[in-house]
């Protein structure tokens, strides 16, 4: 009889565990700024309202405290731009030195000869010597590199995850399509920050009156935008990837060390000045569908800007 009671207890505990791990918890990091671009602190759960597919959601969890971050840095290496490369690597090293002990990161450099992945930010000659010494292999184009970095980031320990992409945003050689990359990034919550290093004067897309790129917020084949001669398809891709994930895209003008250090400092600050809002979606029938998120302020608050990921897709019973 005692054995039977123990077996029933174990079975009940296992069922409860299955119930817990199959819940569809969606977490969203929200950045709030005022009209002057300053981060707004001191807000509470009651100050926010959340909608998924126009249906209001009950906030299940709320936090205003900084959380540990797992970060992937994806760096496009151009040997012919030595001064800019050196300045960017110095800025990234300064950025990672300011990470906390419970944060973790990895660095991936890619170029035409392949890629290099380390747990530290190497110097320019270390990257150059490595890529020159190895046989071609690994991702050598942006979409392949970001896809691989995203897969690596999924295995990292911290719940909060971010990708920092330093690139011109252009890619016509990857085996990974933009659609495949977009869908992969949608399957888990990762904020994307981008530093665009392209020059409009030499951009292949400049000079066209119109250009087309796939909108990562919609399940469509693409859409057209009017653009002036300085517009860049690569920049548009970086900007859209960052926007839909709740991150930010930066386009340095001088690309010197002080400016790049300032950009990396702002990214580090944003990662610490976020609110985390979690909810259980009321409708989980279409787990593979793309669900749009809208977050607003209650109490008639005006003059505040909110930045957050634009949607989610449930994956295997829960979001990531």
URBEL-V978964 format. One record per residue. N is the residue number from 1. RES is the residue in one small letter. PSI is psi in whole degrees, 0 to 359 (999 if undefined). OMEGA is omega as a letter, one per 20 degrees, with the letter a starting at -180 (none if undefined). D_CENTER is the distance of its C-alpha to the mean C-alpha in Angstrom with 2 decimals. Layout:
N:RES:PSI:OMEGA:D_CENTER
N:RES:PSI:OMEGA:D_CENTER
This chain:
1:x:316:r:54.66
2:x:319:r:52.50
3:x:319:a:50.63
4:x:319:r:49.97
5:x:318:r:48.57
6:x:317:r:46.22
7:x:319:r:44.99
8:x:321:r:44.38
9:x:317:r:42.45
10:x:318:a:40.22
11:x:318:r:39.67
12:x:318:r:38.81
13:x:319:r:36.30
14:x:319:r:34.62
15:x:319:r:34.43
16:x:322:r:32.93
17:x:321:r:30.28
18:x:322:r:29.44
19:x:318:a:29.17
20:x:314:a:26.73
21:x:348:a:24.34
22:x:4:a:24.42
23:x:153:a:23.36
24:x:77:r:20.49
25:x:125:r:18.66
26:x:125:r:15.65
27:x:137:a:13.77
28:x:129:r:11.94
29:x:131:a:10.99
30:x:129:r:12.98
31:x:129:a:13.73
32:x:126:r:17.35
33:x:156:r:19.15
34:x:189:a:22.74
35:x:337:r:24.42
36:x:3:r:24.45
37:x:9:r:20.71
38:x:143:a:21.45
39:x:135:a:19.44
40:x:120:a:21.49
41:x:172:r:22.30
42:x:7:r:24.85
43:x:156:a:23.78
44:x:175:r:24.63
45:x:320:a:23.96
46:x:346:a:26.76
47:x:351:a:25.12
48:x:151:r:22.43
49:x:140:a:22.93
50:x:135:r:20.60
51:x:139:r:21.25
52:x:119:a:20.08
53:x:43:r:21.77
54:x:5:r:24.03
55:x:125:a:25.24
56:x:137:a:25.12
57:x:148:r:23.64
58:x:128:r:25.00
59:x:117:a:22.71
60:x:323:a:23.27
61:x:145:a:21.47
62:x:138:r:20.53
63:x:137:r:19.61
64:x:7:a:19.63
65:x:144:r:19.59
66:x:139:a:16.98
67:x:151:r:15.59
68:x:146:a:15.09
69:x:137:r:11.70
70:x:127:a:10.94
71:x:134:r:9.15
72:x:129:r:9.14
73:x:120:a:10.46
74:x:116:a:11.22
75:x:122:r:14.28
76:x:119:a:16.55
77:x:124:r:20.03
78:x:101:a:22.87
79:x:336:a:26.16
80:x:354:r:27.96
81:x:63:a:25.99
82:x:312:a:27.06
83:x:316:r:27.12
84:x:318:r:23.64
85:x:315:r:22.27
86:x:316:a:24.17
87:x:320:a:22.98
88:x:319:r:19.26
89:x:323:r:19.88
90:x:317:r:21.91
91:x:319:r:19.20
92:x:322:r:16.70
93:x:319:r:19.56
94:x:320:r:20.27
95:x:313:a:16.73
96:x:334:r:16.79
97:x:335:a:20.36
98:x:359:r:19.35
99:x:153:a:17.14
100:x:167:a:19.13
101:x:333:a:21.10
102:x:2:r:19.15
103:x:161:r:15.78
104:x:158:a:15.22
105:x:163:r:13.51
106:x:158:a:14.30
107:x:129:r:14.74
108:x:118:r:15.04
109:x:137:r:17.20
110:x:151:r:18.26
111:x:188:a:21.10
112:x:338:a:23.95
113:x:352:a:25.56
114:x:212:a:22.83
115:x:164:r:20.29
116:x:130:r:20.41
117:x:128:a:18.38
118:x:171:r:19.39
119:x:15:r:18.82
120:x:167:r:19.63
121:x:110:a:19.18
122:x:167:r:22.32
123:x:167:a:24.56
124:x:316:a:24.97
125:x:331:r:28.14
126:x:317:r:26.66
127:x:313:a:24.02
128:x:315:a:26.75
129:x:322:a:29.30
130:x:311:a:27.13
131:x:332:r:26.15
132:x:334:a:29.80
133:x:338:a:31.24
134:x:160:r:29.41
135:x:154:r:30.11
136:x:133:a:27.58
137:x:162:a:25.04
138:x:176:a:21.42
139:x:136:r:18.83
140:x:3:r:20.14
141:x:163:a:17.99
142:x:306:a:14.43
143:x:320:r:13.63
144:x:317:a:15.45
145:x:316:a:13.76
146:x:321:r:10.12
147:x:313:r:11.64
148:x:320:r:13.51
149:x:321:r:10.86
150:x:319:r:8.93
151:x:318:r:12.48
152:x:321:a:13.20
153:x:328:r:10.36
154:x:332:a:11.76
155:x:354:a:15.00
156:x:158:a:14.13
157:x:325:a:16.14
158:x:144:a:14.13
159:x:324:a:13.02
160:x:127:a:10.18
161:x:148:r:7.30
162:x:150:r:4.67
163:x:132:r:4.61
164:x:115:a:7.12
165:x:124:r:8.78
166:x:108:a:12.42
167:x:168:r:14.25
168:x:353:r:16.53
169:x:354:a:14.47
170:x:145:a:17.66
171:x:119:r:18.35
172:x:19:a:21.57
173:x:349:a:22.17
174:x:147:r:19.53
175:x:337:r:20.88
176:x:126:r:17.61
177:x:161:r:17.66
178:x:323:r:14.96
179:x:316:r:15.85
180:x:316:r:15.52
181:x:315:r:12.05
182:x:313:a:11.05
183:x:325:r:12.94
184:x:318:a:11.56
185:x:332:r:7.91
186:x:339:a:9.79
187:x:348:r:11.70
188:x:159:a:9.65
189:x:103:r:7.58
190:x:126:r:4.11
191:x:137:a:2.57
192:x:125:r:2.32
193:x:137:a:5.94
194:x:139:r:8.68
195:x:107:a:12.32
196:x:125:a:14.60
197:x:12:a:17.75
198:x:155:r:19.77
199:x:118:a:23.17
200:x:332:a:24.30
201:x:334:a:27.83
202:x:7:a:27.08
203:x:133:a:24.38
204:x:336:a:25.72
205:x:352:a:24.68
206:x:153:r:26.52
207:x:350:r:29.89
208:x:143:r:29.10
209:x:333:r:29.79
210:x:151:r:27.27
211:x:160:a:24.31
212:x:136:r:22.41
213:x:158:a:18.87
214:x:130:r:17.40
215:x:116:a:15.85
216:x:353:r:12.82
217:x:354:a:13.92
218:x:154:r:17.31
219:x:66:r:19.19
220:x:167:a:21.15
221:x:339:r:22.09
222:x:171:r:21.20
223:x:158:a:22.35
224:x:148:r:24.06
225:x:143:r:23.53
226:x:136:a:26.19
227:x:148:r:25.26
228:x:183:a:27.46
229:x:343:a:28.33
230:x:358:a:25.60
231:x:151:a:22.76
232:x:133:r:20.63
233:x:319:r:19.10
234:x:317:r:16.64
235:x:320:a:15.62
236:x:320:r:15.42
237:x:313:r:13.05
238:x:317:a:10.59
239:x:319:a:11.28
240:x:321:r:10.95
241:x:318:r:7.61
242:x:315:a:6.40
243:x:313:a:9.10
244:x:339:a:8.80
245:x:354:a:5.53
246:x:10:r:7.41
247:x:202:a:6.22
248:x:145:r:8.95
249:x:136:a:10.53
250:x:145:r:13.60
251:x:89:a:16.70
252:x:143:a:19.15
253:x:311:a:22.77
254:x:336:a:24.71
255:x:33:r:22.12
256:x:173:a:24.34
257:x:312:a:23.67
258:x:318:a:24.08
259:x:317:a:21.71
260:x:322:r:18.93
261:x:320:r:19.59
262:x:319:r:19.41
263:x:313:a:15.96
264:x:325:r:14.66
265:x:320:r:16.72
266:x:321:r:15.23
267:x:315:r:11.63
268:x:321:r:13.32
269:x:318:r:15.24
270:x:321:a:12.54
271:x:338:a:11.08
272:x:343:a:14.75
273:x:40:a:15.78
274:x:150:r:14.00
275:x:143:r:15.90
276:x:122:a:15.02
277:x:131:a:16.78
278:x:145:r:17.61
279:x:160:r:19.98
280:x:113:a:21.77
281:x:137:r:21.83
282:x:328:a:25.45
283:x:110:r:25.28
284:x:16:a:23.94
285:x:318:a:26.38
286:x:78:a:24.02
287:x:337:a:21.41
288:x:357:a:20.07
289:x:158:r:19.84
290:x:119:a:16.95
291:x:128:a:17.53
292:x:141:a:16.77
293:x:140:r:16.16
294:x:127:r:18.01
295:x:131:a:18.32
296:x:179:r:21.26
297:x:141:r:23.60
298:x:172:r:27.00
299:x:18:r:30.28
300:x:25:r:30.11
301:x:133:a:27.79
302:x:162:r:27.32
303:x:10:r:25.81
304:x:143:r:22.44
305:x:136:a:19.06
306:x:135:r:16.27
307:x:128:a:12.55
308:x:166:r:10.60
309:x:147:a:8.95
310:x:353:a:11.83
311:x:184:a:12.78
312:x:161:r:12.87
313:x:127:a:14.96
314:x:140:a:17.06
315:x:110:r:17.24
316:x:33:r:20.48
317:x:350:r:21.54
318:x:157:r:18.49
319:x:165:r:14.81
320:x:999:none:12.34
